Amino acid sequence: TNATEPYRAYLDPSRFGLNFSALVFVTLREGDRQAVSAFEAAVKEIPQIIQAQRLTSTLVMKTIVKDRALPI
C-alpha cells in the first residue's frame, strides 16, 4: 500500500495579481447531455475558472481574476 498522499502546491493568488474571486452560478437553458458536455468542455478552456461543480441543472464555478478599479 502507498502511505503517501498526493503532493499539492498551494499558491497565493494575490502574488500573481489575482485579488478577486467569485462564485458564478450558471443554469443552462438546454439541459441535455450534449449541451452540458459542450459547456463543460468550454469551461475547461477558461483558466480563470479554478473549480466547477454541477448541482442538478445548475453549475457553480469558482473564478479568480485580477480586480480592476471601477470608474467613479
SULQUI-V235519 format. One record per residue. N is the residue number from 1. SS is DSSP state (~ for helix, > for strand, _ for the rest). Layout:
N/SS + N/SS
This chain:
1/_ + 2/_ + 3/_ + 4/_ + 5/_ + 6/_ + 7/_ + 8/_ + 9/_ + 10/_ + 11/_ + 12/_ + 13/~ + 14/~ + 15/~ + 16/~ + 17/_ + 18/_ + 19/_ + 20/> + 21/> + 22/> + 23/> + 24/> + 25/> + 26/> + 27/> + 28/_ + 29/_ + 30/_ + 31/_ + 32/_ + 33/~ + 34/~ + 35/~ + 36/~ + 37/~ + 38/~ + 39/~ + 40/~ + 41/~ + 42/~ + 43/~ + 44/~ + 45/_ + 46/_ + 47/_ + 48/_ + 49/> + 50/> + 51/> + 52/> + 53/> + 54/> + 55/> + 56/_ + 57/_ + 58/> + 59/> + 60/> + 61/> + 62/> + 63/> + 64/> + 65/> + 66/_ + 67/_ + 68/_ + 69/_ + 70/_ + 71/_ + 72/_
